[in-house]
Amino acid sequence: MQGLRQISSGLSEELKKYLEAGGSICLFPDSLSDLNNFNLFLNSVNADAFTGINENSDKVSEVDLQHALFKDVFDNKPKEGRIDFPAVTKHFDQSVNSKSVRQVLMKLQGGGSFLSLYPNGKGQLYVFSVPMEPGFSNLARHAIFVPVLYRMAILTAKPLSFSNTIGSNDAILLNAAPPSGDEAFHLINKATNTDIIPSARAIASGLMVDMGNQVQVAGQYDLMKGNQLVTALSFNYDRKESEMIFYDESMIQEKIETLKLEN
């Protein structure tokens, strides 16, 4: 998001749902942003608030090269002083939210954050401390800009989970169109003659198909929409079924006394 001066309550709720479902959001502040309004959204997702514009020139000095965001962005691991990181004319300072789990991906020489990552729900919120507009930094013209945004998009695309555990993740996110009219999804296991009709609802990042704990038998299932195969899914029993729990000595003694055992 860039160029926004306010985040309406409706947009804020949709953004939070999108993050919760696994989406990624990249936020650039605007020089004329209503900071109080922006901070309501940032606080609601446990991110650090903007406090104002820092007029001091600065420069990115550290990059978290271990993070997947920078995979293949650099040909080789850059040595100190051997790479030209973005320069900053001025930037937004941020306060520290006590609930924040911020990860600084790009750090300024002055100690502030240039790019922060905030995990939220199943998604990720990326926050830059500079707007895209001229006069703040050379980020938009820098060689790192396009590959970093591209990696953000790539990391958002999560593969479909074909293997699922009964009772723990019976809601599955699909990249599919919802059924139309009287049509419905059917989850079919021919071996056990099982036909389950799951519920489906559209969310920001795709279609959420919820089995509602109806799957009780492990096996291979076909998710059908009419006569069309949408995807094949596998359901397995939870490994906790094999968890072994033992009596300690005092519990064994109690059982012996309760059952009046002589041996």
C-alpha positions, 0 to 999 in steps of 0.5 A: 500500500502506498499513497494512502493518507488514511486507512478506513475502518472497513479497509482496516478490517479487510487487511486484517482478514487478509493477513490472518488468511496468509496474505502479505502486505507491503506498507509505505507511509505517505508524507501527508499521512494521518499518523493517528489514523495509520497507527490505529491499524498498526496497533491492531496488528501489533506493529510499531507506530509511526511517530513523525518524520526524521529530517536527518540523512541516513543510509541502509547499513545492514541487511538480514541476508539470512531471510528468504526475502533476499534469496537470489537478490545478491549474486554473492554474500556482499562484503561490508562496504562493497555494495551500494545500499539505498540512501535516505534523505529523511524517514519516519521514526517508529515507536516500539509496541510492547506486543510487537514481534518486529524483525528488522530486515534492513537497518539504517546506520542511525539505528532505525529500521528501513524495512521491518517485518511483522508476522500476523496470523498466517501472513506477513506485514512489511513496513518501510519507513520511507514513502515512495515519493521523491525527497525521502530516499532513492529506493524506487530507483535502486536496483534492490527495489524490484527484486525485493518486491518480487520476492514478497509476492513469491513468498505470499504464494503458499502451496496447497497442502495435499496432506492433512491431519484429521481434526486439526486442519480440516479447513483448506485454502484453495485457489479455485472458484466457488460453486455456482447456483445449486452446485456444491463441493463434494469430498468423496472417498470411493473406498469407504463410500464416503460423500461429505459436503463441506462449506466454502467461503471466499476470503481475500487470499482464495477460497476456504473449504471447511470440512467441519470435522466431518472427515473421520477415516484416513485415506485418499479423497477427491474434492469434486465440483459437479463432475469436475475434479478440483483436487485430490486430498489425503487425510491422516490420523493425528500421530497423538493416537499413538502417544503412550501414557504411563502410570507412575508408582503412586498411581499404580499403588492407588489402582492396586488398592482400589482393585484390592489386588493381592499380587 
